[in-house]
Amino acid sequence: MMSRQSSFVRLCLVFIVTFVCSANGFAQRNKPKVPATAAPVVAPAPKPPSLSYVLSFPNPHTHLYEVALTISNVTSAQLDVSLPVWTPGSYLVREYARHIQDFNPSDAGGPLRWQKTDKATWQIEAGASADKPKTLRVSYRVYANELTTRTSHLDATHAYFNGATLFMYVLVAKDQPHRLKIVAPEGWQVTSPLALAADSDGYFTAANYDRLIDSPTEIGKHKLLEFDARGKHHRVAIWGQYEFDDERLKADLTKIVEVGAQIFGGLPYEHYVFIVHVQPGIGGGTEHLNANVSMTGPQSFASDRGYKGFLGLESHEYFHHWNVKRIRPLALGPFDYQRENYTQGLWVSEGVTSYYGDLLLRRAGLIGSDEYFSGLARLINGYERTPGRFIQSAESASFDAWIKEYRPDENSVNTVMSYYTKGELLGLLFDLEIRSLTGGAKSLDDVMRTLLENHGLPKPGFTEAELKAIIEKVAGSNMTEFWNRFVSGNDDIDFNAYFNKVGLKLEKAYQFGTPYAASKSDKPGALGITFRPQGDRVVVSNLPAGMPAYEGGINTDDELSAIDGKRLSAANATELLNNVRAGQRVVLTVFRRERMKTFELTAAIKGFDRYTISENRDASDSLKALRKAWLGEK
């Protein structure tokens, strides 16, 4: 039963609750309406500037290119334009800005003020804004009289350019299309990897700045050969003293293209350009995305040996369009054109490319197995005669390329190991090891295909750890010990341990025909002197560490005057310096800064200088099968 007081309290509570609820409902019905908040209006991002270039050279004999750069849609008060300090494919800061002259920016109102903010950047007072965009015109001239693949060259006979030396860029617009018109003298043709021909307005278009400067171009009255392979068009632009069978050259280049395509299952480009300069005293090559530039002397076409050397250069540079242009270390793209781009992987980019350069020639039937083995033997001989192999690993040689590879000095033999040489040898070892571990089911070819699939352009490049993981996956084996010893480390290599895996053997001996060849009672000696002739004089060029001359006080640039009282000259120095026996005491007379000095040296045992690789007749059929598959032999 409920008391009267409890009933009264309950009645009061009901009244209060009812009143509050009614009041709330009234408030909600009569609440002022607030308009919905409108979504913020986001102004569209301003379009980056667009760049187009007109390149002309009205007076080729002056070696001066004239560049007229139009920069549209400038929306900033100041605008920086820069020129690269290096070019991809050649890892050295080359300071291209040193050749720029007559820099002159303007807009519709006339000349604009400008200043340099660093060695390769020009800052223009544009006076533009987002509300008042401007079009700027920048003109300048570039002196070009250096005939290498990494520079540009212009004279009365032709024009060749590497875009990094000519074309300034705007940082925020690097990923925009860049257009280029070339105004050439009458009768001169233009051969560019950007397109087979200019568009109806006379322009070539590059997808971005990287592509623009990755498109070396030859302009002039050069010979142009053309052929098709795998459904893709190929051109060969030859400038200079070229005399050869055009059909043979086209056929041989076609074979190189075909063998490369077999490795990767096709060609990644629509057209390709081989630019070949043939002039006395030049050499080398540089790779590009769908082109390469090679330089060689007329003698390359005068003998079979010279021609095969030229084909080796072409094969190397051609293989690069896969390895380094598409398969690349992570650090090599996108590029920073104003400073060094460091990577420990150049031994892959350059050295493994060198390995495939010669291997493609063998697989294409352009050289025989004996020729291929001779090349490998010479490579190993040079490697083992370089003390620097104990100082620089493949990785450290790659990282220090910017300060060592392109700046050798007389002591480089003792401190530097080229990433080309070590990388080529590592390519060989990895290939033979993988083939052996998998019974021929896999090879280095599978590593390259996997790298292209997983990390090829436009995907980000590979790291050292990713490269190692792919090699291990293909090989089905842990490669840590190998990596630590030969890639990261400087351990000496037992080459026969790898050649034996494919039924081969490496043998070392002394060159035949020298005075000591027939001697069995004593051993040939060496002082450890490399020299160069200067007229009739003999001058020390380098001294391997640990050898008698280095330890005994001989210096580079010493003039060698006499050995044991016999006068040394450019004509007899090789014979007299080589005709010593191990343990023999010799007196060497030199002139150093016009003062005569005498040194007593004891000859060391001469290192083997004749390396040969040959088949092991006792090898099993399975090892012979591995060798044939490696070399592409049927």
Long-range contacts (C-beta under 8 A, 24 or more apart in sequence): 46-73, 46-75, 46-130, 46-133, 47-73, 48-73, 48-170, 48-172, 48-173, 48-175, 48-176, 49-73, 49-74, 49-75, 49-79, 49-170, 49-172, 49-173, 49-176, 50-173, 50-176, 50-177, 51-169, 51-170, 51-173, 51-176, 51-178, 51-179, 51-209, 52-178, 52-179, 52-180, 52-181, 52-203, 53-167, 53-178, 53-179, 53-180, 53-181, 54-180, 54-181, 54-183, 55-161, 55-166, 55-180, 55-181, 55-182, 55-183, 56-182, 56-183, 57-154, 57-159, 57-183, 57-184, 57-185, 58-185, 60-154, 60-155, 60-156, 60-157, 60-159, 60-185, 61-155, 61-156, 63-143, 63-144, 63-145, 63-153, 63-154, 63-155, 64-141, 64-142, 64-143, 64-144, 64-154, 65-141, 65-142, 65-144, 65-152, 65-154, 65-159, 65-161, 65-166, 66-139, 66-141, 67-139, 67-140, 67-141, 67-142, 67-166, 67-167, 67-168, 68-137, 68-138, 68-139, 69-137, 69-138, 69-139, 69-140, 69-167, 69-168, 70-135, 70-136, 70-137, 71-135, 71-136, 71-137, 71-138, 71-170, 71-173, 72-135, 73-133, 73-135, 74-126, 74-128, 74-133, 74-134, 74-135, 74-136, 75-128, 75-129, 75-130, 75-133, 75-134, 76-126, 76-128, 76-129, 77-125, 77-126, 77-127, 77-128, 77-129, 78-123, 78-124, 78-125, 78-126, 79-123, 79-124, 79-126, 79-128, 79-136, 79-170, 80-117, 80-121, 80-122, 80-123, 80-124, 80-170, 80-171, 81-121, 81-122, 81-124, 81-138, 81-168, 81-169, 81-170, 82-120, 82-121, 82-122, 82-168, 82-169, 82-170, 82-171, 82-337, 82-338, 83-120, 83-164, 83-165, 83-167, 83-168, 83-169, 84-120, 84-164, 84-165, 84-169, 84-213, 84-337, 84-338, 85-119, 85-120, 85-337, 85-338, 85-339, 86-164, 86-337, 86-340, 87-150, 87-162, 87-164, 87-165, 87-213, 87-286, 88-164, 88-214, 88-332, 88-335, 89-150, 89-286, 89-287, 89-288, 89-320, 89-324, 90-149, 90-150, 90-286, 90-406, 91-340, 91-341, 91-346, 91-401, 91-402, 91-405, 91-406, 92-401, 92-402, 92-405, 92-406, 92-407, 93-339, 93-340, 93-402, 94-150, 94-151, 95-119, 95-120, 96-120, 96-151, 96-164, 96-165, 99-142, 99-143, 99-144, 99-165, 100-140, 100-141, 100-142, 101-140, 101-141, 101-142, 101-143, 102-139, 102-140, 102-141, 103-138, 103-139, 103-140, 104-138, 104-139, 104-140, 105-136, 105-137, 105-138, 106-136, 106-137, 106-138, 106-139, 107-134, 107-135, 107-136, 107-137, 108-134, 108-135, 112-136, 118-338, 120-338, 121-338, 122-168, 138-168, 140-168, 142-166, 147-277, 147-279, 147-282, 147-295, 148-282, 148-284, 148-295, 149-216, 149-284, 149-285, 149-286, 149-293, 149-294, 149-295, 150-286, 157-220, 157-221, 157-239, 158-188, 158-218, 158-219, 158-220, 158-221, 158-222, 158-239, 159-184, 159-188, 159-218, 159-219, 159-220, 160-216, 160-217, 160-218, 160-219, 160-239, 160-275, 160-277, 160-293, 161-216, 161-217, 162-213, 162-216, 162-286, 162-293, 163-212, 163-213, 163-214, 163-215, 163-216, 163-217, 164-213, 164-337, 167-209, 167-212, 167-213, 169-209, 169-337, 173-209, 174-208, 174-209, 174-210, 174-334, 175-208, 175-209, 176-208, 176-209, 177-205, 177-206, 177-207, 177-208, 178-205, 178-206, 178-208, 178-209, 178-211, 178-212, 179-203, 179-204, 179-205, 179-206, 180-204, 180-205, 180-206, 180-212, 182-217, 182-219, 184-219, 187-221, 188-219, 188-220, 188-221, 189-219, 189-220, 189-221, 189-222, 189-224, 190-217, 190-218, 190-219, 191-217, 191-218, 191-219, 191-222, 191-224, 191-235, 191-237, 191-273, 191-275, 192-217, 192-218, 192-273, 193-217, 193-271, 193-272, 193-273, 193-288, 193-289, 193-290, 193-291, 196-233, 196-271, 210-333, 210-334, 210-335, 211-289, 214-288, 214-289, 214-325, 215-288, 215-289, 215-291, 216-275, 216-286, 216-288, 216-291, 216-293, 218-275, 225-249, 225-250, 227-253, 227-254, 229-254, 229-257, 229-258, 229-261, 229-267, 230-257, 230-258, 230-261, 230-266, 230-267, 232-267, 232-269, 232-270, 232-271, 232-272, 233-270, 233-271, 233-272, 234-271, 234-272, 234-273, 234-274, 235-271, 235-272, 235-273, 235-274, 236-273, 236-274, 236-276, 237-273, 237-274, 237-275, 237-276, 238-276, 238-278, 239-275, 239-276, 239-277, 239-278, 240-276, 240-277, 240-278, 240-279, 240-298, 241-278, 241-279, 241-280, 241-298, 242-276, 242-278, 242-298, 242-301, 243-298, 243-301, 244-301, 244-307, 252-311, 252-364, 252-366, 253-314, 255-364, 255-365, 255-366, 256-311, 256-314, 256-315, 256-318, 256-360, 256-361, 256-364, 256-366, 257-318, 258-364, 259-360, 259-363, 259-364, 259-632, 260-318, 260-319, 260-322, 260-360, 263-445, 263-448, 263-449, 264-322, 264-448, 264-449, 264-452, 265-449, 268-321, 268-322, 268-326, 269-321, 272-321, 274-314, 274-318, 285-313, 285-314, 285-316, 285-317, 286-317, 287-317, 287-320, 287-321, 287-324, 287-325, 288-321, 288-325, 289-321, 289-325, 289-326, 290-321, 292-317, 292-318, 292-320, 292-321, 293-317, 308-361, 308-366, 308-367, 308-371, 311-361, 311-366, 312-357, 312-358, 312-361, 313-357, 315-356, 315-357, 315-358, 315-360, 315-361, 316-353, 316-354, 316-356, 316-357, 318-360, 319-353, 319-356, 319-357, 319-360, 320-353, 322-448, 322-452, 323-348, 323-349, 323-352, 323-353, 323-356, 323-448, 324-349, 324-350, 324-353, 325-457, 326-452, 326-456, 326-457, 327-448, 327-451, 327-452, 327-455, 327-456, 327-461, 327-462, 328-455, 328-457, 328-461, 328-462, 329-461, 329-462, 329-463, 329-464, 330-460, 330-461, 330-462, 330-463, 331-461, 332-461, 333-457, 333-461, 340-402, 342-399, 342-402, 343-398, 343-399, 344-395, 344-396, 344-398, 344-399, 344-464, 345-395, 345-398, 345-462, 345-464, 345-467, 346-397, 346-398, 346-401, 346-419, 346-423, 347-394, 347-395, 347-397, 347-398, 347-419, 347-422, 347-423, 347-426, 347-487, 348-423, 348-467, 349-423, 350-419, 350-420, 350-423, 351-394, 351-419, 351-420, 351-421, 351-422, 351-423, 351-424, 351-425, 351-426, 351-427, 352-423, 352-424, 352-426, 352-427, 352-444, 352-448, 354-420, 354-421, 354-423, 354-424, 354-427, 355-423, 355-424, 355-425, 355-427, 355-428, 355-431, 356-427, 359-631, 362-631, 362-632, 363-631, 363-632, 364-632, 369-631, 369-633, 372-631, 373-504, 373-612, 373-613, 373-614, 374-612, 374-613, 376-428, 376-613, 377-506, 377-611, 377-612, 377-613, 378-611, 379-421, 379-424, 379-425, 380-425, 380-495, 380-506, 380-611, 381-608, 381-609, 381-610, 381-611, 382-421, 383-417, 383-421, 383-422, 383-425, 384-607, 385-544, 385-607, 386-413, 386-417, 386-421, 387-413, 387-414, 387-544, 387-545, 387-546, 388-412, 388-413, 388-414, 388-415, 388-416, 388-417, 389-417, 389-422, 389-490, 389-492, 390-490, 390-492, 391-415, 391-416, 391-417, 391-490, 392-416, 392-417, 392-490, 393-417, 393-422, 393-487, 393-488, 393-489, 393-490, 394-419, 394-422, 394-423, 394-426, 394-486, 394-487, 394-488, 395-464, 395-487, 395-488, 397-422, 410-541, 410-542, 410-543, 410-556, 410-557, 411-542, 411-556, 412-542, 413-530, 413-542, 413-544, 414-544, 414-545, 417-490, 425-493, 426-486, 426-487, 428-498, 429-482, 429-486, 429-493, 429-498, 430-471, 431-630, 432-498, 432-499, 432-501, 432-502, 432-630, 433-475, 433-482, 433-498, 433-501, 434-471, 434-474, 434-475, 435-501, 435-502, 435-626, 435-629, 435-630, 436-501, 436-502, 436-626, 437-475, 437-476, 437-477, 438-474, 438-475, 438-476, 439-622, 440-625, 440-626, 440-629, 442-474, 442-475, 442-476, 443-629, 443-630, 446-474, 447-471, 447-474, 450-474, 499-613, 500-616, 500-623, 501-623, 501-626, 502-623, 502-626, 502-627, 502-630, 503-615, 503-616, 503-619, 503-620, 503-623, 503-624, 503-626, 503-627, 504-613, 504-614, 504-615, 504-616, 504-619, 504-627, 505-613, 505-614, 505-615, 505-616, 506-611, 506-612, 506-613, 507-611, 507-612, 507-613, 507-614, 508-608, 508-610, 508-611, 509-608, 509-610, 509-612, 510-606, 510-608, 510-609, 510-610, 511-609, 511-610, 512-610, 514-578, 514-579, 515-578, 515-579, 516-579, 516-581, 516-606, 522-581, 522-582, 523-581, 523-582, 523-605, 523-606, 524-578, 524-580, 524-581, 524-582, 524-605, 524-606, 525-580, 525-581, 525-582, 525-583, 525-584, 525-603, 525-604, 525-605, 525-606, 526-578, 526-580, 526-603, 526-604, 526-605, 526-606, 526-607, 527-577, 527-580, 527-586, 527-588, 527-601, 527-603, 527-604, 528-604, 529-554, 529-560, 529-577, 531-560, 531-573, 531-577, 533-570, 533-573, 534-570, 535-570, 536-569, 536-570, 536-571, 537-569, 537-570, 538-568, 538-569, 538-570, 538-573, 540-590, 547-604, 548-601, 548-602, 548-603, 548-604, 549-588, 549-601, 552-599, 552-600, 552-601, 553-599, 554-588, 554-590, 554-599, 554-601, 555-592, 557-592, 558-590, 558-591, 558-592, 558-597, 559-590, 559-591, 559-592, 560-588, 560-589, 560-590, 561-589, 561-590, 561-591, 561-596, 562-587, 562-588, 562-589, 563-587, 563-588, 563-589, 582-606
